[in-house]
Amino acid sequence: MLESVGFTSVRIAEYFDPFGGTSKERVARKYGVRGVNVQALGP
Amino acid sequence: MATLSPGATVVDIGCGAGMDLMLAARAVGPDGHAIGIDMTEPTVERARASARALGFGHVDVRPGDVLDVPVDSKSVDFVISNGVLNLAPDKRQAFGEVFRILKPGGQFLSGDIIVESELSESIRRDIDLWTG
């Protein structure tokens, strides 16, 4: 989606586990919810 | 990708009470400019209070919406956002707003949550999955 509005060099710099150890950890795992740090270049 | 550099202009979309905004303000220094955007007046006021407490005269906190960001086009070096854009009802428009305000060569740095596959409508509407 970022590229569709014009961004370039889009990359996921890091994944993290935003729900680990919380009451929603099981749900997050089940549905593939992940944390991401994203970088992209503008115009 | 560069990190926030002294003298740069940075916008934090969905700055909340301003933790990341203050860190960004420290990184760009007094010759830079740190602009926070948040949609609720209480958090805007809290972020402003934090800036005052830290003596950050180069921080500007504005009430606003990610779908209509109150920042001039092509005017900022960095846009940062932490855990906010996943809440935007129209993500394409939100990303379009980020793109609009960045200068040529500007950078977008975001930490957020994603789902790895499309979720069914019944899952999307299950309130128990949304609440903690």
Backbone of each chain as nested JSON, in Angstrom:
{
  "chains": [
    {"id": "A", "residues": [
      {"number": 1, "name": "MET", "atoms": {"N": [0.825, -1.211, 0.0], "CA": [0.0, 0.0, 0.0], "C": [0.861, 1.265, 0.0]}},
      {"number": 2, "name": "LEU", "atoms": {"N": [1.985, 1.226, 0.731], "CA": [2.867, 2.398, 0.755], "C": [3.378, 2.722, -0.645]}},
      {"number": 3, "name": "GLU", "atoms": {"N": [3.742, 1.691, -1.379], "CA": [4.246, 1.928, -2.726], "C": [3.155, 2.465, -3.633]}},
      {"number": 4, "name": "SER", "atoms": {"N": [1.92, 2.099, -3.38], "CA": [0.826, 2.548, -4.244], "C": [0.553, 4.045, -4.102]}},
      {"number": 5, "name": "VAL", "atoms": {"N": [0.977, 4.66, -3.004], "CA": [0.8, 6.109, -2.874], "C": [2.081, 6.863, -3.224]}},
      {"number": 6, "name": "GLY", "atoms": {"N": [3.135, 6.146, -3.607], "CA": [4.329, 6.8, -4.114], "C": [5.617, 6.549, -3.367]}},
      {"number": 7, "name": "PHE", "atoms": {"N": [5.554, 5.921, -2.209], "CA": [6.78, 5.667, -1.459], "C": [7.679, 4.699, -2.211]}},
      {"number": 8, "name": "THR", "atoms": {"N": [8.982, 4.862, -1.991], "CA": [9.968, 3.94, -2.553], "C": [10.837, 3.404, -1.42]}},
      {"number": 9, "name": "SER", "atoms": {"N": [11.651, 2.431, -1.76], "CA": [12.575, 1.818, -0.779], "C": [11.847, 1.411, 0.493]}},
      {"number": 10, "name": "VAL", "atoms": {"N": [10.665, 0.868, 0.341], "CA": [9.886, 0.429, 1.496], "C": [10.498, -0.859, 2.043]}},
      {"number": 11, "name": "ARG", "atoms": {"N": [10.771, -0.866, 3.322], "CA": [11.296, -2.103, 3.9], "C": [10.883, -2.25, 5.357]}},
      {"number": 12, "name": "ILE", "atoms": {"N": [10.702, -3.485, 5.753], "CA": [10.459, -3.79, 7.159], "C": [11.821, -3.958, 7.822]}},
      {"number": 13, "name": "ALA", "atoms": {"N": [12.141, -3.037, 8.711], "CA": [13.461, -3.051, 9.348], "C": [13.53, -4.072, 10.468]}},
      {"number": 14, "name": "GLU", "atoms": {"N": [12.371, -4.376, 11.062], "CA": [12.375, -5.232, 12.243], "C": [10.969, -5.744, 12.513]}},
      {"number": 15, "name": "TYR", "atoms": {"N": [10.884, -6.973, 12.966], "CA": [9.616, -7.501, 13.488], "C": [9.685, -7.505, 15.006]}},
      {"number": 16, "name": "PHE", "atoms": {"N": [8.552, -7.3, 15.646], "CA": [8.517, -7.446, 17.098], "C": [7.192, -8.083, 17.512]}},
      {"number": 17, "name": "ASP", "atoms": {"N": [7.115, -8.464, 18.77], "CA": [5.973, -9.225, 19.282], "C": [5.164, -8.327, 20.221]}},
      {"number": 18, "name": "PRO", "atoms": {"N": [4.189, -7.582, 19.674], "CA": [3.521, -6.565, 20.491], "C": [2.598, -7.138, 21.566]}},
      {"number": 19, "name": "PHE", "atoms": {"N": [2.175, -8.393, 21.403], "CA": [1.203, -8.945, 22.342], "C": [1.768, -10.076, 23.201]}},
      {"number": 20, "name": "GLY", "atoms": {"N": [3.043, -10.362, 23.06], "CA": [3.649, -11.414, 23.861], "C": [3.501, -11.144, 25.357]}},
      {"number": 21, "name": "GLY", "atoms": {"N": [3.017, -12.141, 26.078], "CA": [2.853, -11.986, 27.515], "C": [1.603, -11.252, 27.935]}},
      {"number": 22, "name": "THR", "atoms": {"N": [0.748, -10.908, 26.967], "CA": [-0.495, -10.219, 27.314], "C": [-1.677, -11.182, 27.197]}},
      {"number": 23, "name": "SER", "atoms": {"N": [-2.832, -10.702, 27.588], "CA": [-4.032, -11.539, 27.526], "C": [-4.444, -11.839, 26.082]}},
      {"number": 24, "name": "LYS", "atoms": {"N": [-3.916, -11.11, 25.128], "CA": [-4.285, -11.322, 23.724], "C": [-3.198, -12.05, 22.926]}},
      {"number": 25, "name": "GLU", "atoms": {"N": [-2.237, -12.628, 23.614], "CA": [-1.156, -13.308, 22.901], "C": [-1.698, -14.452, 22.035]}},
      {"number": 26, "name": "ARG", "atoms": {"N": [-2.59, -15.26, 22.581], "CA": [-3.1, -16.412, 21.836], "C": [-3.849, -15.957, 20.584]}},
      {"number": 27, "name": "VAL", "atoms": {"N": [-4.677, -14.928, 20.734], "CA": [-5.442, -14.421, 19.592], "C": [-4.497, -13.847, 18.532]}},
      {"number": 28, "name": "ALA", "atoms": {"N": [-3.498, -13.099, 18.98], "CA": [-2.557, -12.507, 18.038], "C": [-1.824, -13.584, 17.242]}},
      {"number": 29, "name": "ARG", "atoms": {"N": [-1.414, -14.645, 17.923], "CA": [-0.721, -15.743, 17.228], "C": [-1.671, -16.4, 16.211]}},
      {"number": 30, "name": "LYS", "atoms": {"N": [-2.905, -16.639, 16.648], "CA": [-3.872, -17.344, 15.804], "C": [-4.114, -16.612, 14.489]}},
      {"number": 31, "name": "TYR", "atoms": {"N": [-4.184, -15.275, 14.562], "CA": [-4.544, -14.51, 13.371], "C": [-3.342, -13.828, 12.701]}},
      {"number": 32, "name": "GLY", "atoms": {"N": [-2.15, -14.146, 13.144], "CA": [-0.96, -13.624, 12.464], "C": [-0.746, -12.135, 12.669]}},
      {"number": 33, "name": "VAL", "atoms": {"N": [-1.033, -11.654, 13.877], "CA": [-0.8, -10.239, 14.163], "C": [0.649, -10.063, 14.609]}},
      {"number": 34, "name": "ARG", "atoms": {"N": [1.375, -9.172, 13.935], "CA": [2.783, -8.95, 14.258], "C": [3.065, -7.459, 14.332]}},
      {"number": 35, "name": "GLY", "atoms": {"N": [4.124, -7.131, 15.028], "CA": [4.58, -5.751, 15.041], "C": [5.687, -5.569, 14.018]}},
      {"number": 36, "name": "VAL", "atoms": {"N": [5.693, -4.423, 13.362], "CA": [6.737, -4.16, 12.366], "C": [7.236, -2.728, 12.499]}},
      {"number": 37, "name": "ASN", "atoms": {"N": [8.525, -2.573, 12.31], "CA": [9.103, -1.242, 12.131], "C": [9.366, -1.079, 10.639]}},
      {"number": 38, "name": "VAL", "atoms": {"N": [8.751, -0.058, 10.052], "CA": [8.799, 0.146, 8.609], "C": [9.514, 1.452, 8.295]}},
      {"number": 39, "name": "GLN", "atoms": {"N": [10.312, 1.401, 7.241], "CA": [10.961, 2.607, 6.745], "C": [10.601, 2.766, 5.281]}},
      {"number": 40, "name": "ALA", "atoms": {"N": [10.412, 4.006, 4.852], "CA": [10.102, 4.259, 3.443], "C": [10.575, 5.651, 3.066]}},
      {"number": 41, "name": "LEU", "atoms": {"N": [10.927, 5.796, 1.801], "CA": [11.352, 7.096, 1.283], "C": [10.178, 7.793, 0.619]}},
      {"number": 42, "name": "GLY", "atoms": {"N": [10.06, 9.082, 0.88], "CA": [8.988, 9.889, 0.313], "C": [9.293, 10.321, -1.113]}},
      {"number": 43, "name": "PRO", "atoms": {"N": [8.677, 11.432, -1.528], "CA": [8.801, 11.852, -2.933], "C": [10.227, 12.211, -3.34]}}
    ]},
    {"id": "B", "residues": [
      {"number": 1, "name": "MET", "atoms": {"N": [18.973, 4.384, 5.291], "CA": [18.092, 5.348, 5.939], "C": [18.852, 6.098, 7.035]}},
      {"number": 2, "name": "ALA", "atoms": {"N": [18.66, 7.389, 7.089], "CA": [19.291, 8.197, 8.121], "C": [18.432, 8.202, 9.382]}},
      {"number": 3, "name": "THR", "atoms": {"N": [19.046, 8.489, 10.501], "CA": [18.272, 8.725, 11.716], "C": [17.933, 10.21, 11.774]}},
      {"number": 4, "name": "LEU", "atoms": {"N": [17.062, 10.569, 12.718], "CA": [16.672, 11.971, 12.847], "C": [17.919, 12.822, 13.052]}},
      {"number": 5, "name": "SER", "atoms": {"N": [18.061, 13.845, 12.246], "CA": [19.304, 14.618, 12.257], "C": [19.074, 16.018, 12.822]}},
      {"number": 6, "name": "PRO", "atoms": {"N": [20.08, 16.582, 13.462], "CA": [19.949, 17.928, 14.004], "C": [19.525, 18.931, 12.924]}},
      {"number": 7, "name": "GLY", "atoms": {"N": [18.587, 19.777, 13.268], "CA": [18.11, 20.792, 12.331], "C": [16.948, 20.354, 11.468]}},
      {"number": 8, "name": "ALA", "atoms": {"N": [16.599, 19.074, 11.544], "CA": [15.526, 18.557, 10.689], "C": [14.15, 18.918, 11.252]}},
      {"number": 9, "name": "THR", "atoms": {"N": [13.158, 18.837, 10.372], "CA": [11.76, 18.981, 10.783], "C": [11.12, 17.603, 10.796]}},
      {"number": 10, "name": "VAL", "atoms": {"N": [10.509, 17.254, 11.937], "CA": [9.899, 15.93, 12.097], "C": [8.456, 16.097, 12.556]}},
      {"number": 11, "name": "VAL", "atoms": {"N": [7.586, 15.26, 12.019], "CA": [6.191, 15.228, 12.445], "C": [5.895, 13.867, 13.056]}},
      {"number": 12, "name": "ASP", "atoms": {"N": [5.299, 13.868, 14.236], "CA": [4.846, 12.634, 14.882], "C": [3.325, 12.571, 14.759]}},
      {"number": 13, "name": "ILE", "atoms": {"N": [2.854, 11.642, 13.936], "CA": [1.412, 11.504, 13.733], "C": [0.833, 10.599, 14.824]}},
      {"number": 14, "name": "GLY", "atoms": {"N": [-0.11, 11.153, 15.557], "CA": [-0.673, 10.432, 16.696], "C": [0.291, 10.458, 17.867]}},
      {"number": 15, "name": "CYS", "atoms": {"N": [0.708, 11.661, 18.232], "CA": [1.794, 11.8, 19.221], "C": [1.349, 11.471, 20.64]}},
      {"number": 16, "name": "GLY", "atoms": {"N": [0.057, 11.403, 20.882], "CA": [-0.409, 11.126, 22.235], "C": [0.14, 12.145, 23.217]}},
      {"number": 17, "name": "ALA", "atoms": {"N": [0.561, 11.66, 24.372], "CA": [1.067, 12.568, 25.399], "C": [2.475, 13.066, 25.101]}},
      {"number": 18, "name": "GLY", "atoms": {"N": [3.107, 12.524, 24.053], "CA": [4.323, 13.157, 23.557], "C": [5.652, 12.49, 23.852]}},
      {"number": 19, "name": "MET", "atoms": {"N": [5.646, 11.253, 24.309], "CA": [6.927, 10.607, 24.623], "C": [7.854, 10.567, 23.399]}},
      {"number": 20, "name": "ASP", "atoms": {"N": [7.369, 9.988, 22.307], "CA": [8.215, 9.907, 21.11], "C": [8.509, 11.301, 20.546]}},
      {"number": 21, "name": "LEU", "atoms": {"N": [7.531, 12.185, 20.676], "CA": [7.727, 13.552, 20.168], "C": [8.867, 14.247, 20.9]}},
      {"number": 22, "name": "MET", "atoms": {"N": [8.94, 14.062, 22.218], "CA": [10.026, 14.697, 22.981], "C": [11.377, 14.097, 22.614]}},
      {"number": 23, "name": "LEU", "atoms": {"N": [11.399, 12.772, 22.404], "CA": [12.656, 12.144, 21.975], "C": [13.073, 12.673, 20.606]}},
      {"number": 24, "name": "ALA", "atoms": {"N": [12.094, 12.836, 19.714], "CA": [12.391, 13.388, 18.387], "C": [12.873, 14.826, 18.506]}},
      {"number": 25, "name": "ALA", "atoms": {"N": [12.242, 15.589, 19.381], "CA": [12.642, 16.993, 19.563], "C": [14.08, 17.077, 20.065]}},
      {"number": 26, "name": "ARG", "atoms": {"N": [14.427, 16.178, 20.949], "CA": [15.812, 16.153, 21.444], "C": [16.768, 15.81, 20.305]}},
      {"number": 27, "name": "ALA", "atoms": {"N": [16.363, 14.873, 19.445], "CA": [17.243, 14.447, 18.343], "C": [17.463, 15.562, 17.323]}},
      {"number": 28, "name": "VAL", "atoms": {"N": [16.407, 16.305, 16.988], "CA": [16.573, 17.356, 15.959], "C": [17.151, 18.632, 16.558]}},
      {"number": 29, "name": "GLY", "atoms": {"N": [17.066, 18.766, 17.884], "CA": [17.694, 19.906, 18.556], "C": [16.961, 21.211, 18.337]}},
      {"number": 30, "name": "PRO", "atoms": {"N": [17.453, 22.268, 18.977], "CA": [16.753, 23.563, 18.925], "C": [16.756, 24.219, 17.552]}},
      {"number": 31, "name": "ASP", "atoms": {"N": [17.643, 23.769, 16.671], "CA": [17.625, 24.305, 15.309], "C": [16.639, 23.549, 14.415]}},
      {"number": 32, "name": "GLY", "atoms": {"N": [16.073, 22.487, 14.953], "CA": [15.065, 21.736, 14.22], "C": [13.677, 22.121, 14.67]}},
      {"number": 33, "name": "HIS", "atoms": {"N": [12.724, 21.291, 14.227], "CA": [11.317, 21.583, 14.525], "C": [10.61, 20.241, 14.689]}},
      {"number": 34, "name": "ALA", "atoms": {"N": [9.923, 20.07, 15.806], "CA": [9.186, 18.827, 16.053], "C": [7.709, 19.161, 16.201]}},
      {"number": 35, "name": "ILE", "atoms": {"N": [6.909, 18.572, 15.328], "CA": [5.468, 18.85, 15.292], "C": [4.724, 17.579, 15.681]}},
      {"number": 36, "name": "GLY", "atoms": {"N": [3.889, 17.686, 16.685], "CA": [3.05, 16.559, 17.085], "C": [1.622, 16.779, 16.64]}},
      {"number": 37, "name": "ILE", "atoms": {"N": [0.99, 15.709, 16.18], "CA": [-0.411, 15.761, 15.758], "C": [-1.182, 14.734, 16.579]}},
      {"number": 38, "name": "ASP", "atoms": {"N": [-2.261, 15.166, 17.185], "CA": [-3.127, 14.206, 17.874], "C": [-4.568, 14.688, 17.809]}},
      {"number": 39, "name": "MET", "atoms": {"N": [-5.48, 13.738, 17.85], "CA": [-6.882, 14.093, 17.604], "C": [-7.659, 14.435, 18.87]}},
      {"number": 40, "name": "THR", "atoms": {"N": [-7.053, 14.257, 20.044], "CA": [-7.811, 14.586, 21.251], "C": [-7.145, 15.745, 21.989]}},
      {"number": 41, "name": "GLU", "atoms": {"N": [-7.961, 16.673, 22.416], "CA": [-7.443, 17.884, 23.065], "C": [-6.688, 17.577, 24.362]}},
      {"number": 42, "name": "PRO", "atoms": {"N": [-7.159, 16.635, 25.199], "CA": [-6.399, 16.358, 26.424], "C": [-4.972, 15.879, 26.164]}},
      {"number": 43, "name": "THR", "atoms": {"N": [-4.791, 15.028, 25.157], "CA": [-3.431, 14.572, 24.882], "C": [-2.599, 15.667, 24.235]}},
      {"number": 44, "name": "VAL", "atoms": {"N": [-3.233, 16.495, 23.425], "CA": [-2.518, 17.65, 22.865], "C": [-2.001, 18.527, 24.005]}},
      {"number": 45, "name": "GLU", "atoms": {"N": [-2.837, 18.779, 24.982], "CA": [-2.428, 19.621, 26.106], "C": [-1.327, 18.962, 26.927]}},
      {"number": 46, "name": "ARG", "atoms": {"N": [-1.41, 17.642, 27.096], "CA": [-0.357, 16.945, 27.842], "C": [0.981, 17.031, 27.113]}},
      {"number": 47, "name": "ALA", "atoms": {"N": [0.959, 16.862, 25.803], "CA": [2.199, 16.957, 25.029], "C": [2.765, 18.373, 25.097]}},
      {"number": 48, "name": "ARG", "atoms": {"N": [1.889, 19.364, 25.019], "CA": [2.358, 20.754, 25.136], "C": [2.982, 20.993, 26.51]}},
      {"number": 49, "name": "ALA", "atoms": {"N": [2.366, 20.434, 27.541], "CA": [2.894, 20.605, 28.894], "C": [4.266, 19.951, 29.02]}},
      {"number": 50, "name": "SER", "atoms": {"N": [4.444, 18.785, 28.398], "CA": [5.75, 18.125, 28.427], "C": [6.809, 18.98, 27.75]}},
      {"number": 51, "name": "ALA", "atoms": {"N": [6.445, 19.568, 26.615], "CA": [7.396, 20.428, 25.9], "C": [7.782, 21.628, 26.751]}},
      {"number": 52, "name": "ARG", "atoms": {"N": [6.8, 22.207, 27.418], "CA": [7.098, 23.359, 28.285], "C": [8.015, 22.942, 29.434]}},
      {"number": 53, "name": "ALA", "atoms": {"N": [7.707, 21.786, 30.034], "CA": [8.498, 21.326, 31.173], "C": [9.947, 21.072, 30.789]}},
      {"number": 54, "name": "LEU", "atoms": {"N": [10.161, 20.648, 29.54], "CA": [11.517, 20.358, 29.081], "C": [12.19, 21.576, 28.45]}},
      {"number": 55, "name": "GLY", "atoms": {"N": [11.449, 22.68, 28.351], "CA": [12.009, 23.882, 27.74], "C": [12.211, 23.76, 26.253]}},
      {"number": 56, "name": "PHE", "atoms": {"N": [11.377, 22.931, 25.595], "CA": [11.506, 22.699, 24.156], "C": [10.651, 23.707, 23.388]}},
      {"number": 57, "name": "GLY", "atoms": {"N": [11.255, 24.839, 23.063], "CA": [10.539, 25.856, 22.308], "C": [10.346, 25.511, 20.849]}},
      {"number": 58, "name": "HIS", "atoms": {"N": [11.005, 24.468, 20.385], "CA": [10.902, 24.078, 18.98], "C": [9.866, 22.975, 18.77]}},
      {"number": 59, "name": "VAL", "atoms": {"N": [9.037, 22.737, 19.785], "CA": [7.962, 21.74, 19.673], "C": [6.636, 22.451, 19.463]}},
      {"number": 60, "name": "ASP", "atoms": {"N": [5.868, 21.935, 18.514], "CA": [4.562, 22.508, 18.179], "C": [3.572, 21.348, 18.147]}},
      {"number": 61, "name": "VAL", "atoms": {"N": [2.566, 21.384, 18.995], "CA": [1.584, 20.299, 19.034], "C": [0.251, 20.823, 18.513]}},
      {"number": 62, "name": "ARG", "atoms": {"N": [-0.287, 20.126, 17.518], "CA": [-1.498, 20.593, 16.843], "C": [-2.592, 19.538, 16.917]}},
      {"number": 63, "name": "PRO", "atoms": {"N": [-3.816, 19.962, 17.181], "CA": [-4.924, 19.013, 17.071], "C": [-5.158, 18.679, 15.605]}},
      {"number": 64, "name": "GLY", "atoms": {"N": [-5.376, 17.411, 15.314], "CA": [-5.592, 17.059, 13.913], "C": [-5.836, 15.577, 13.745]}},
      {"number": 65, "name": "ASP", "atoms": {"N": [-6.128, 15.225, 12.518], "CA": [-6.533, 13.872, 12.152], "C": [-5.566, 13.329, 11.117]}},
      {"number": 66, "name": "VAL", "atoms": {"N": [-5.279, 12.054, 11.218], "CA": [-4.344, 11.422, 10.291], "C": [-4.872, 11.449, 8.85]}},
      {"number": 67, "name": "LEU", "atoms": {"N": [-6.163, 11.627, 8.686], "CA": [-6.721, 11.669, 7.337], "C": [-6.709, 13.071, 6.745]}},
      {"number": 68, "name": "ASP", "atoms": {"N": [-6.325, 14.054, 7.552], "CA": [-6.257, 15.445, 7.087], "C": [-5.22, 16.159, 7.962]}},
      {"number": 69, "name": "VAL", "atoms": {"N": [-3.967, 15.832, 7.746], "CA": [-2.892, 16.281, 8.629], "C": [-2.671, 17.791, 8.469]}},
      {"number": 70, "name": "PRO", "atoms": {"N": [-2.719, 18.541, 9.576], "CA": [-2.589, 20.002, 9.492], "C": [-1.131, 20.46, 9.373]}},
      {"number": 71, "name": "VAL", "atoms": {"N": [-0.511, 20.037, 8.288], "CA": [0.891, 20.373, 8.006], "C": [0.993, 20.657, 6.512]}},
      {"number": 72, "name": "ASP", "atoms": {"N": [1.789, 21.68, 6.142], "CA": [1.928, 22.049, 4.731], "C": [2.553, 20.917, 3.907]}},
      {"number": 73, "name": "SER", "atoms": {"N": [2.195, 20.872, 2.659], "CA": [2.749, 19.882, 1.745], "C": [4.246, 20.095, 1.554]}},
      {"number": 74, "name": "LYS", "atoms": {"N": [4.968, 18.991, 1.382], "CA": [6.411, 18.995, 1.083], "C": [7.197, 19.888, 2.035]}},
      {"number": 75, "name": "SER", "atoms": {"N": [6.907, 19.766, 3.349], "CA": [7.521, 20.686, 4.301], "C": [8.328, 20.006, 5.402]}},
      {"number": 76, "name": "VAL", "atoms": {"N": [8.357, 18.667, 5.454], "CA": [9.039, 18.022, 6.578], "C": [10.036, 16.969, 6.091]}},
      {"number": 77, "name": "ASP", "atoms": {"N": [11.064, 16.751, 6.909], "CA": [12.12, 15.797, 6.557], "C": [11.78, 14.374, 6.993]}},
      {"number": 78, "name": "PHE", "atoms": {"N": [11.081, 14.265, 8.119], "CA": [10.746, 12.946, 8.656], "C": [9.306, 12.943, 9.151]}},
      {"number": 79, "name": "VAL", "atoms": {"N": [8.626, 11.832, 8.923], "CA": [7.355, 11.566, 9.594], "C": [7.545, 10.285, 10.394]}},
      {"number": 80, "name": "ILE", "atoms": {"N": [7.202, 10.363, 11.684], "CA": [7.252, 9.173, 12.523], "C": [5.846, 8.88, 13.029]}},
      {"number": 81, "name": "SER", "atoms": {"N": [5.59, 7.615, 13.344], "CA": [4.288, 7.26, 13.908], "C": [4.436, 5.921, 14.611]}},
      {"number": 82, "name": "ASN", "atoms": {"N": [3.844, 5.832, 15.78], "CA": [4.01, 4.63, 16.601], "C": [2.642, 4.091, 17.035]}},
      {"number": 83, "name": "GLY", "atoms": {"N": [2.212, 3.021, 16.383], "CA": [0.991, 2.336, 16.808], "C": [-0.291, 3.09, 16.567]}},
      {"number": 84, "name": "VAL", "atoms": {"N": [-0.299, 3.916, 15.538], "CA": [-1.468, 4.77, 15.284], "C": [-2.121, 4.482, 13.94]}},
      {"number": 85, "name": "LEU", "atoms": {"N": [-1.312, 4.315, 12.904], "CA": [-1.885, 4.247, 11.559], "C": [-2.738, 3.002, 11.346]}},
      {"number": 86, "name": "ASN", "atoms": {"N": [-2.527, 1.964, 12.16], "CA": [-3.398, 0.784, 12.036], "C": [-4.838, 1.126, 12.408]}},
      {"number": 87, "name": "LEU", "atoms": {"N": [-5.038, 2.227, 13.115], "CA": [-6.381, 2.627, 13.536], "C": [-7.09, 3.491, 12.503]}},
      {"number": 88, "name": "ALA", "atoms": {"N": [-6.373, 3.933, 11.482], "CA": [-6.977, 4.819, 10.487], "C": [-8.063, 4.079, 9.706]}},
      {"number": 89, "name": "PRO", "atoms": {"N": [-9.232, 4.669, 9.583], "CA": [-10.297, 3.988, 8.839], "C": [-10.01, 3.88, 7.346]}},
      {"number": 90, "name": "ASP", "atoms": {"N": [-9.182, 4.792, 6.821], "CA": [-8.798, 4.744, 5.409], "C": [-7.271, 4.829, 5.362]}},
      {"number": 91, "name": "LYS", "atoms": {"N": [-6.62, 3.679, 5.33], "CA": [-5.155, 3.661, 5.431], "C": [-4.492, 4.246, 4.195]}},
      {"number": 92, "name": "ARG", "atoms": {"N": [-5.083, 4.058, 3.03], "CA": [-4.49, 4.627, 1.82], "C": [-4.456, 6.158, 1.919]}},
      {"number": 93, "name": "GLN", "atoms": {"N": [-5.541, 6.741, 2.407], "CA": [-5.564, 8.198, 2.573], "C": [-4.556, 8.638, 3.627]}},
      {"number": 94, "name": "ALA", "atoms": {"N": [-4.459, 7.87, 4.711], "CA": [-3.498, 8.222, 5.763], "C": [-2.069, 8.199, 5.228]}},
      {"number": 95, "name": "PHE", "atoms": {"N": [-1.719, 7.143, 4.503], "CA": [-0.373, 7.079, 3.929], "C": [-0.182, 8.179, 2.881]}},
      {"number": 96, "name": "GLY", "atoms": {"N": [-1.242, 8.511, 2.176], "CA": [-1.175, 9.603, 1.214], "C": [-0.883, 10.933, 1.892]}},
      {"number": 97, "name": "GLU", "atoms": {"N": [-1.443, 11.139, 3.075], "CA": [-1.162, 12.354, 3.826], "C": [0.302, 12.398, 4.271]}},
      {"number": 98, "name": "VAL", "atoms": {"N": [0.82, 11.268, 4.71], "CA": [2.233, 11.211, 5.089], "C": [3.097, 11.584, 3.883]}},
      {"number": 99, "name": "PHE", "atoms": {"N": [2.781, 10.996, 2.742], "CA": [3.546, 11.258, 1.516], "C": [3.459, 12.741, 1.135]}},
      {"number": 100, "name": "ARG", "atoms": {"N": [2.27, 13.305, 1.27], "CA": [2.048, 14.709, 0.872], "C": [2.927, 15.683, 1.656]}},
      {"number": 101, "name": "ILE", "atoms": {"N": [3.107, 15.447, 2.958], "CA": [3.81, 16.449, 3.764], "C": [5.327, 16.283, 3.732]}},
      {"number": 102, "name": "LEU", "atoms": {"N": [5.812, 15.144, 3.23], "CA": [7.258, 14.927, 3.172], "C": [7.905, 15.737, 2.044]}},
      {"number": 103, "name": "LYS", "atoms": {"N": [9.067, 16.298, 2.361], "CA": [9.882, 16.923, 1.317], "C": [10.43, 15.833, 0.389]}},
      {"number": 104, "name": "PRO", "atoms": {"N": [10.885, 16.209, -0.795], "CA": [11.588, 15.233, -1.623], "C": [12.76, 14.627, -0.851]}},
      {"number": 105, "name": "GLY", "atoms": {"N": [12.816, 13.315, -0.833], "CA": [13.859, 12.615, -0.089], "C": [13.545, 12.426, 1.376]}},
      {"number": 106, "name": "GLY", "atoms": {"N": [12.389, 12.894, 1.808], "CA": [11.996, 12.735, 3.208], "C": [11.71, 11.282, 3.538]}},
      {"number": 107, "name": "GLN", "atoms": {"N": [11.717, 10.992, 4.83], "CA": [11.6, 9.593, 5.253], "C": [10.424, 9.383, 6.2]}},
      {"number": 108, "name": "PHE", "atoms": {"N": [9.81, 8.227, 6.036], "CA": [8.72, 7.794, 6.893], "C": [9.22, 6.627, 7.74]}},
      {"number": 109, "name": "LEU", "atoms": {"N": [9.088, 6.757, 9.06], "CA": [9.546, 5.727, 9.997], "C": [8.382, 5.388, 10.909]}},
      {"number": 110, "name": "SER", "atoms": {"N": [7.931, 4.146, 10.857], "CA": [6.723, 3.785, 11.589], "C": [6.881, 2.45, 12.303]}},
      {"number": 111, "name": "GLY", "atoms": {"N": [6.355, 2.384, 13.512], "CA": [6.221, 1.116, 14.216], "C": [4.742, 0.852, 14.41]}},
      {"number": 112, "name": "ASP", "atoms": {"N": [4.291, -0.325, 13.976], "CA": [2.84, -0.564, 14.046], "C": [2.56, -2.056, 13.984]}},
      {"number": 113, "name": "ILE", "atoms": {"N": [1.287, -2.4, 14.045], "CA": [0.92, -3.809, 13.948], "C": [0.28, -4.081, 12.585]}},
      {"number": 114, "name": "ILE", "atoms": {"N": [0.482, -5.298, 12.118], "CA": [-0.104, -5.746, 10.862], "C": [-0.703, -7.137, 11.066]}},
      {"number": 115, "name": "VAL", "atoms": {"N": [-1.573, -7.532, 10.154], "CA": [-1.993, -8.932, 10.102], "C": [-1.433, -9.516, 8.818]}},
      {"number": 116, "name": "GLU", "atoms": {"N": [-1.028, -10.78, 8.885], "CA": [-0.312, -11.376, 7.769], "C": [-1.232, -11.912, 6.687]}},
      {"number": 117, "name": "SER", "atoms": {"N": [-2.537, -11.942, 6.97], "CA": [-3.477, -12.392, 5.946], "C": [-4.792, -11.648, 6.129]}},
      {"number": 118, "name": "GLU", "atoms": {"N": [-5.6, -11.676, 5.095], "CA": [-6.897, -10.996, 5.144], "C": [-7.812, -11.712, 6.138]}},
      {"number": 119, "name": "LEU", "atoms": {"N": [-8.468, -10.938, 6.999], "CA": [-9.368, -11.524, 7.992], "C": [-10.804, -11.478, 7.484]}},
      {"number": 120, "name": "SER", "atoms": {"N": [-11.56, -12.499, 7.832], "CA": [-12.958, -12.54, 7.387], "C": [-13.769, -11.452, 8.076]}},
      {"number": 121, "name": "GLU", "atoms": {"N": [-14.92, -11.148, 7.488], "CA": [-15.792, -10.126, 8.051], "C": [-16.274, -10.52, 9.447]}},
      {"number": 122, "name": "SER", "atoms": {"N": [-16.534, -11.818, 9.644], "CA": [-17.016, -12.249, 10.96], "C": [-15.946, -12.05, 12.025]}},
      {"number": 123, "name": "ILE", "atoms": {"N": [-14.694, -12.278, 11.672], "CA": [-13.604, -12.039, 12.625], "C": [-13.469, -10.54, 12.901]}},
      {"number": 124, "name": "ARG", "atoms": {"N": [-13.556, -9.731, 11.851], "CA": [-13.44, -8.279, 12.019], "C": [-14.511, -7.719, 12.938]}},
      {"number": 125, "name": "ARG", "atoms": {"N": [-15.677, -8.357, 12.926], "CA": [-16.805, -7.834, 13.702], "C": [-16.899, -8.444, 15.1]}},
      {"number": 126, "name": "ASP", "atoms": {"N": [-15.96, -9.314, 15.454], "CA": [-16.01, -9.969, 16.769], "C": [-15.385, -9.046, 17.816]}},
      {"number": 127, "name": "ILE", "atoms": {"N": [-16.212, -8.423, 18.607], "CA": [-15.734, -7.42, 19.564], "C": [-14.81, -8.028, 20.617]}},
      {"number": 128, "name": "ASP", "atoms": {"N": [-14.992, -9.315, 20.894], "CA": [-14.112, -9.956, 21.884], "C": [-12.66, -10.012, 21.404]}},
      {"number": 129, "name": "LEU", "atoms": {"N": [-12.469, -10.006, 20.088], "CA": [-11.107, -10.043, 19.558], "C": [-10.454, -8.668, 19.579]}},
      {"number": 130, "name": "TRP", "atoms": {"N": [-11.265, -7.616, 19.674], "CA": [-10.743, -6.252, 19.677], "C": [-10.368, -5.797, 21.087]}},
      {"number": 131, "name": "THR", "atoms": {"N": [-10.981, -6.388, 22.087], "CA": [-10.812, -5.853, 23.44], "C": [-9.835, -6.704, 24.242]}},
      {"number": 132, "name": "GLY", "atoms": {"N": [-9.195, -6.065, 25.233], "CA": [-8.157, -6.741, 25.988], "C": [-8.653, -7.518, 27.175]}}
    ]}
  ]
}
